[in-house]
């Protein structure tokens, strides 16, 4: 297939591109094209006529692009970039694709479990209502723009992605240094739920969504066994053979990281991938301990 990937240079996009070797992969980027497989765009302004013409003939799109929510303090300016990069960026892309003579028949769009907000011990499925607050509002608006792709795509898939585990990027990479030095510990109460997924399984889900007509609609892209922060901490420390007895108090998180830390580190939701399991998807890493063992030995 001719497949267009946005966010191709990110953690997930890089791994996905490798997994799709054999397909014809095109990458959407803000940078000047370096090859015939690069297409330049501006998430807010759109495409030049020349670049837009390169979209013709794409059979599938995997839309992963968006500002890193954990990339800095949530100032008003940064929150606007987080929202606009997703909402306006998706609107720009979908609008350009809708004008093609032969638009792609498959559109896979990223969302996030931030859609559900902080849900305590409630078991959360794709049928659960959205949460309140900044991340919930962003995800709702993001998905509304993604859903517009159904006007031209035969199959639309939205993936609400959990905490992606990889030692090459994301939250786990940031955790490894303190834990390796034996200064890791629970965050806040440690009771908050962490809905995680191994990078390999996330890539496998996207590949299956590209190749299988069975997948359509919204799916929670999380492992079937979420854990609480205290259990995640114990598992990671155990895999590294290090102690984990230095907790990070909630007031410290709020003091250092502000709203970003409060929402990303002190809150959580017990998300399960009900629709993926109903579709018969088989996770390679459904349990945290084997997932971490695999990731850390790679």
N, C-alpha and C positions, 0 to 999 in steps of 0.2 A: 504493500500500500504506500501511497504518498501521504505522509503524516506530517502535520505542522505541530510543533511544540512551542509553547510560550513558557518562559521561565526555564529554558533548557539548560542554562548554566548553573542553576541552583542544585541543591542536594538531590532532590527527587528527579529533576529533569536530566541531570547528568547520568544517574543510574538507569533511568528509563531509556535514554538514548542508546546506552550500551546493550540493554536487553532487547532492543528493537533492531539490532544489526541484521541486515538482510532486507529490511524495509527501506524506503526512500525517505529519509528524515530531513525536514526543513526546520530551521530555528528562527523564531521571531526575536528580534533584539533591537535595542535602541541604538546600538553601535553601527558604524559604517560596515556594510557587508564585506566579508573577507573571502567568501566563496559563493558559488552558485546556489548553495544550500542555505544561505543566510538571507533573511528578509528584514529590512529595517522598518520600524514603525515608531510612532509616538503614541503612548497610551491615551493621551488626551486629544491630540491633534489629528491622529489617524495616519494614513499612508499617502505617499506621493503616488501619482498615477502609475509610474514605472514599477514601484514596489507592489502596489495593489494588483497589478497584472500577474505577478508571480504567484498569487494565491489561487489562480484559476487551476483547476484540476486536482486540488487537494481532496483526498478521500476521507480523511479524518483529522480532527483537531483535538489536541490535549492542552487545555488552557490552565497553566499552573502559576502564571505571573501574579505577583503581589508584593507590596512592601513588607519587609520582615517585621512582624508585630513585636518581636523581642529585641529589636535592633537599637533601642534607645528609650529614654524617658518619654512618656506620653504627653508631650506638650500639645497645645491646641494645633500647632502646625503639623506635628508628626501624626496626630490622630487623623487629620484631614488627608495626609498622604496615604495612610493605611487604608482609609475608606475609599478615597478616589482612585487609588491604583487598582483596586478590585472592582468597584462599581462602574466608574467611568471607563476604566480599561476594558472591562468586559463589554460594555456598551459599544465602545469604539470598534472592537474586534468583530462582534456579532453584526454590527451595521455594515462593515466592509464585506464580510462573508455573504451577507444576504443580497448584496448587489451583484454577485458573480453569476455568470451564465450557468455554471455547474457548481453550486456550492457543495461543501462536504456533506456526506450522508451520516457521519458520526461526529458527535461533539461531546467531549468529556471535559467537564468543568470541575475545578477544585472548589471546595468550601471547607469549613472547619467545624469541629465539635464545639467551638465557641458559640455556635448557633444555639446551643441548649443552655448556656449560662451555668451558674452554680446551682446544682440540684441535690446536694447532700447525698443521702443513701438511696435515692430513687433510682430504679433501673430505667435507663433511657434508651428508647428505640427510635427508629425513623418516624414513628407515629407520634412521638412526643412533641409538645408545643415548643416554640422557640422561647429562649430565656429573655430576660430584660438586661439592659445595660448596653455599653458601647459595642462589645464584640457581637452580642446577639443581634443588635440593630444592623451592624455591618454585614453579617452573614445573611440575614434576611434580604437586605437590599442587593447583595452580591448574587444570591440565587435567583432573585427576580429578574435580573439582567441576563443571567445564564439561560433561564427558561425561554427567553426570546429566540434562542437558537432552534427551538422546536418548530419554528415557522419554516425552516428550510431543511433541517436535519431529520433523517428518518429515525434516528435513535439518539436520544439525549441521556447522558449519565452525569449525575452530580455526586461527588464524593465528599462527604463530611469527614475530613482527615483528622486523626488524633495526633498524639505526641509521637513523632517519627523518630525511631531509635537507630542511630548510626554513630560510629566513632569518628566519622569524617565530617560531621556538621550537626547543627541543631542543638537541642538542649543537652543531650547526652554528652556530646563532645565537651561542652562547658562544665559538666559535672565531673568529668574524669580527673582533672587535675587536683581539686581539693580531696576527692575520695582517695586518689592514689597516695596522697600525703597523709592520709589518716585523719583529715579534718572535715570529713563529710558528716552529715546528720540530717535528721528530719527537718522539715520546713513547717513552721507554725505548729499546729496541733498534730500534724501527721495523719489526720483522719481524712483529708481531702482525697477524692478519687482521681486517679490518673488513667485515662483511657489512651493506651499506647498502641503502637504497631511497629513491627520490624520493617526497616526500609525494603528488604527483599520481598516481604509480603505485600507492601503497598504497590511496588512495581508490578508484582504478579497480578494484583487486582486490576491495575490499569491495562496491562496487556490483555487480560481476559475480557475486559470491557471493550477493547478494540476488536477482539477476534470472535467474541461470542454474541450472537443475537439475543441470548437469554437476558442479558443485563440491560435494564432500562429504568430510568427514574433515579430516585435518591437512595444512596447507600451510606451507612456508617463505615468508614474505612478505619476500623480499629480492631485490635485482637479481641477474641471472644472472652478474655479473662482480664478485665481491668483490675488494678490494684490500688490500695491506698498508699499515700506517700510514705508512711512508715514501713510498709512492706517493700516498696520499691527501693527505699534506702537500704534496708537489710539485704535485699537481693544483690544490689550493686556492690555493696561493701563485701559481701560474701564472695562474689566472683573475683574481686580484686584482692581477697585475703587481707583486708584492712578493717580496722575498727570504724565504727560510725556512731560516735557518742557526743558529737558537738552539734547540738541543735541550733537552728536558725530561728530565733523568736519572731513572731508575727510583727511585733512593733519594729524590729530591725528591717524586715522586708519592706514595710511601708515607708520607713525612714529613708532607706537607700534607694528603693525602686519606685516608690510612689504608687500611683494607680496601676501601672503596668505590673508591678510585682504582686499587688493585691489580687488582681484578676488572674494572672498566669500562674502564680505560685501558691496562693492561699485558697483558691477556689478550684472546683473541679466538678466533673459529672461522671456517673457510672454508666458509660455508654457501651452498648453491646451491638454487634453487627448482625442484627436479626435477619435482615433481608439477604445479606450475602450467604448466611448459613442456610436459609430457605432455598437459595438458588443452587446450593450444593458446593459452594466454594470451599476448598480445603486449604487451611492455613498451614504453612510450614512451621510457624512458630506461634502456636496459640497460648503458650505459657511463658511467663517472663524469664524464669531462670535459664531455660535452654536458649531463649532468644539472646539474652545477654552473653551467655557462654559462647554462642556462635559469633556474635558481633565482635566481642573482645579478642577472639582468637583469629579473626580474619587477617 
